Amino acid sequence: MAKDMTLLWGSGSPPCWRVQIMLEEKKLQGYDQKLLSFEKMEHKSQEVLDINPRGQLPSFKHGNIVVNESYGVCFYLESQFKNQGTKLIPDDTDQQALMYQRMFEGLTFYDKVAAVIYYEYYVPEGERHDSAVKRNKEALDTELKLWEGYLQKLGAGSYLAGPSFTLADVVVFPTVANLFRFGLSAQRYPKLGEYYGLVKERPSVKASWPPHWLENPKGDEDTLKDV
Amino acid sequence: MAKDMTLLWGSGSPPCWRVQIMLEEKKLQGYDQKLLSFEKMEHKSQEVLDINPRGQLPSFKHGNIVVNESYGVCFYLESQFKNQGTKLIPDDTDQQALMYQRMFEGLTFYDKVAAVIYYEYYVPEGERHDSAVKRNKEALDTELKLWEGYLQKLGAGSYLAGPSFTLADVVVFPTVANLFRFGLSAQRYPKLGEYYGLVKERPSVKASWPPHWLENPKGDEDTLKDV
């Protein structure tokens, strides 16, 4: 079905996972794919650089067309396969507007999560400060309260932009899954916990669940235990 | 024409400028608007918080619909006013794919510019490091070479995704304009210089040129002189 598509990806990376969920939702299974290792620096290999001069995953090709940015792939596939699989942009104006708003807030959400989880990866040893770590955690806390409030307002069983699963869920769910993998408390954030429970059972999400999470179901659960 | 729209904005801010260009391109002039001052912290005023709990500009309302994220506003307006003003998403598959790719690379581009220009604004005094400043400048240099290469490949007179002006230009041009405002050398980056010269003459861009740039045509031209 999707033999003319190639995806190079890394396990657990939210940008890669977005694309994988998207391909499942649009019934584009059967694409060529290769799991690469960030630890072994395979995202800087020639194979990746040939598609993606930034040396990043995901790297995605459809025939001769290259789209590597995860949000870009989502928009591209929804546009090219509008009438195939799940319709991911609602016609309803209010829902559509909310979807766009949440999608792009989702980038800030991911940045704030990454600033806490990957602090030591991003910041060289001699430049680390306890004050920055504290500020990043406080910013994440503020961010989490925003999303908890959004879900609260929409009511039980809702997706991020209303009653249907949309592009907002495709791009934001991998961030939410990483939060719980790294020990976020569903007691403290019950609406995010419910949302996580709802979407993780979705076939597209189950089919693309990070393989190293399956092998090792417990993550670094101490990382976010005090957030 | 667009009396049911309200935009709260700040002068020179790329996210605000994107929305202003978008409104011009879609022939939505006549909207309610209010210029607020970042220096006076007016983006944290109740007036903004009522629309945007993040206390950020732009803050945008269309009737009862709120979309504050600049990329979200662009997608929303293009979808709602598809047949009005400039068509900003090309039908051609290759151009459309390139547009999506460049739009989202545009976020990285802006982040790398901001990390250099606003370093002292973002990083508290006790956490600043020469090594970080140097790394940020090198990252910006690498980023600029990528965009210079993209434009080189497309040829003279091209927009970011090919022969027509698209959403990619709406969102990325304000970043490019800031680069030159802060002293980027058009000798060193001639293709970016040409692109800047092309798009700054566009009516939508002229109509939305930052008022404090008009008052004070010289920016902090030393900031990027050695990039």
Interface residues (C-beta under 8 A of the other chain):
Chain A: P53 R54 H62 I65 V66 V67 N68 E69 S70 Y71 G72 V73 F75 Y76 S79 Q80 I89 T93 D94 Q96 A97 Y100 Q101 M103 F104 E105 L107 T108 P124 G126 E127 H129 S131 A132 L146
Chain B: P53 R54 H62 I65 V66 V67 N68 E69 S70 Y71 G72 V73 F75 Y76 S79 Q80 I89 T93 D94 Q96 A97 Y100 Q101 M103 F104 E105 L107 T108 P124 G126 E127 H129 S131 A132 L146
